């Protein structure tokens, strides 16, 4: 009897906990799907039936007459913004309210590899952004380009062999191998050769990063629903963290912990280390007179590894998905394919049939083709921002609270005629 009472009490407590915020959008008169205890309106994503980009698109199309729509990720209220003018207001004009990207739970202990430009918030984001901007200047990209060309030649060899055999080609796998190769070269100064080596360590690292295993899904669920209890549990896993840290430390050791002149991303990060501390005006800390305090950052080995990690993860995945989706669309539109090929042949003829940075810059139609592929299938299907202080939505009397996340459904917006 006692056990039955305790189980009933636990079930009631779990229900109350799992629904405690589910009246948030109803109280504000904002339309939303009916939330489920613990899962909110995000059950399809938790069970890996839909991606976050697809869920955003689902909400975009389901409420065609709304400027914004309520959403619940577990217990966390989020707001899907459908109105482009309101999106611009939030992302640009009212940036000081929404400078946080909101990719991490506010109470979580930040994993070492997530202290990077993509996941960082607040002052860490501003400090990293100011210094990292120089890594992607035209001069840096031009210096790296010969490494990209070498890998492109290997890609051509493999593609020609596949065409000669008449066999079907998995474009996703082929482009993932190619982008892994050139990211390994321009980022780490390594010859991964995943185009020819099925057991490449770099390719296996890519699998580890983007592995959507049941274990990782369960960890993500518990960190979302019970953030205070599971704040120290690592989403990426200790094995992946150890692999990345070991790789970066080995490269630094081989270069005697100083830039080697390879013009790759690791060199850039070590140059940053040798420059000393970086100082910027704080987004989060104010002086008594209301002016921003000065905050500083010294680049330690963990920060170096974290930036190298996101350079590899974001660079290889976004490039491979964008190019493979575009290739897939070109297969359905041979007239576009022929026009792009004609431009490539014409430009290369003017450059002695050699691929170069300048030649690529002249391929305007090819650039349009890639942009169209990314419009239809954006690599990042959703933008997120976290509200930092009470904010009244323009043109309404609706006020949202700090910590509420804003979702911008790029896939829906991009495909709305």
Secondary structure as the mmCIF struct_conf table of DSSP 4:
data_model
#
loop_
_struct_conf.conf_type_id
_struct_conf.id
_struct_conf.beg_label_comp_id
_struct_conf.beg_label_asym_id
_struct_conf.beg_label_seq_id
_struct_conf.end_label_comp_id
_struct_conf.end_label_asym_id
_struct_conf.end_label_seq_id
HELX_RH_AL_P HELX_RH_AL_P1 UNK A 2 UNK A 19
TURN_TY1_P TURN_TY1_P1 UNK A 20 UNK A 23
HELX_RH_AL_P HELX_RH_AL_P2 UNK A 24 UNK A 27
TURN_TY1_P TURN_TY1_P2 UNK A 28 UNK A 29
STRN STRN1 UNK A 32 UNK A 32
HELX_LH_PP_P HELX_LH_PP_P1 UNK A 33 UNK A 35
STRN STRN2 UNK A 36 UNK A 36
TURN_TY1_P TURN_TY1_P3 UNK A 37 UNK A 39
STRN STRN3 UNK A 40 UNK A 40
TURN_TY1_P TURN_TY1_P4 UNK A 41 UNK A 41
HELX_RH_AL_P HELX_RH_AL_P3 UNK A 43 UNK A 46
TURN_TY1_P TURN_TY1_P5 UNK A 47 UNK A 48
BEND BEND1 UNK A 49 UNK A 50
HELX_RH_AL_P HELX_RH_AL_P4 UNK A 52 UNK A 62
TURN_TY1_P TURN_TY1_P6 UNK A 63 UNK A 65
BEND BEND2 UNK A 67 UNK A 67
STRN STRN4 UNK A 68 UNK A 73
TURN_TY1_P TURN_TY1_P7 UNK A 74 UNK A 75
STRN STRN5 UNK A 76 UNK A 81
HELX_RH_AL_P HELX_RH_AL_P5 UNK A 84 UNK A 88
HELX_RH_PI_P HELX_RH_PI_P1 UNK A 89 UNK A 93
TURN_TY1_P TURN_TY1_P8 UNK A 94 UNK A 94
HELX_RH_3T_P HELX_RH_3T_P1 UNK A 95 UNK A 97
BEND BEND3 UNK A 98 UNK A 98
STRN STRN6 UNK A 100 UNK A 100
BEND BEND4 UNK A 104 UNK A 104
TURN_TY1_P TURN_TY1_P9 UNK A 106 UNK A 107
BEND BEND5 UNK A 108 UNK A 108
HELX_LH_PP_P HELX_LH_PP_P2 UNK A 109 UNK A 111
HELX_RH_3T_P HELX_RH_3T_P2 UNK A 112 UNK A 114
BEND BEND6 UNK A 116 UNK A 116
TURN_TY1_P TURN_TY1_P10 UNK A 117 UNK A 119
HELX_RH_AL_P HELX_RH_AL_P6 UNK A 122 UNK A 132
HELX_RH_3T_P HELX_RH_3T_P3 UNK A 133 UNK A 136
BEND BEND7 UNK A 137 UNK A 137
HELX_RH_AL_P HELX_RH_AL_P7 UNK A 138 UNK A 165
TURN_TY1_P TURN_TY1_P11 UNK A 166 UNK A 166
HELX_RH_AL_P HELX_RH_AL_P8 UNK A 171 UNK A 188
TURN_TY1_P TURN_TY1_P12 UNK A 194 UNK A 196
TURN_TY1_P TURN_TY1_P13 UNK A 198 UNK A 199
HELX_RH_AL_P HELX_RH_AL_P9 UNK A 201 UNK A 209
TURN_TY1_P TURN_TY1_P14 UNK A 210 UNK A 210
HELX_RH_AL_P HELX_RH_AL_P10 UNK A 214 UNK A 225
BEND BEND8 UNK A 226 UNK A 226
TURN_TY1_P TURN_TY1_P15 UNK A 227 UNK A 229
BEND BEND9 UNK A 230 UNK A 230
TURN_TY1_P TURN_TY1_P16 UNK A 231 UNK A 232
BEND BEND10 UNK A 233 UNK A 233
BEND BEND11 UNK A 235 UNK A 236
HELX_RH_AL_P HELX_RH_AL_P11 UNK A 238 UNK A 254
TURN_TY1_P TURN_TY1_P17 UNK A 255 UNK A 257
BEND BEND12 UNK A 258 UNK A 258
BEND BEND13 UNK A 261 UNK A 261
BEND BEND14 UNK A 264 UNK A 264
HELX_RH_AL_P HELX_RH_AL_P12 UNK A 265 UNK A 275
STRN STRN7 UNK A 278 UNK A 286
TURN_TY1_P TURN_TY1_P18 UNK A 288 UNK A 289
BEND BEND15 UNK A 290 UNK A 290
HELX_LH_PP_P HELX_LH_PP_P3 UNK A 291 UNK A 291
STRN STRN8 UNK A 292 UNK A 297
HELX_RH_AL_P HELX_RH_AL_P13 UNK A 301 UNK A 332
HELX_RH_AL_P HELX_RH_AL_P14 UNK A 334 UNK A 350
TURN_TY1_P TURN_TY1_P19 UNK A 351 UNK A 353
HELX_RH_AL_P HELX_RH_AL_P15 UNK A 357 UNK A 362
HELX_RH_AL_P HELX_RH_AL_P16 UNK A 364 UNK A 376
TURN_TY1_P TURN_TY1_P20 UNK A 377 UNK A 377
BEND BEND16 UNK A 379 UNK A 380
STRN STRN9 UNK A 382 UNK A 386
BEND BEND17 UNK A 389 UNK A 389
STRN STRN10 UNK A 391 UNK A 392
HELX_LH_PP_P HELX_LH_PP_P4 UNK A 393 UNK A 393
TURN_TY1_P TURN_TY1_P21 UNK A 394 UNK A 395
BEND BEND18 UNK A 396 UNK A 397
STRN STRN11 UNK A 399 UNK A 400
TURN_TY1_P TURN_TY1_P22 UNK A 402 UNK A 403
STRN STRN12 UNK A 405 UNK A 409
HELX_RH_AL_P HELX_RH_AL_P17 UNK A 410 UNK A 414
TURN_TY1_P TURN_TY1_P23 UNK A 415 UNK A 415
#
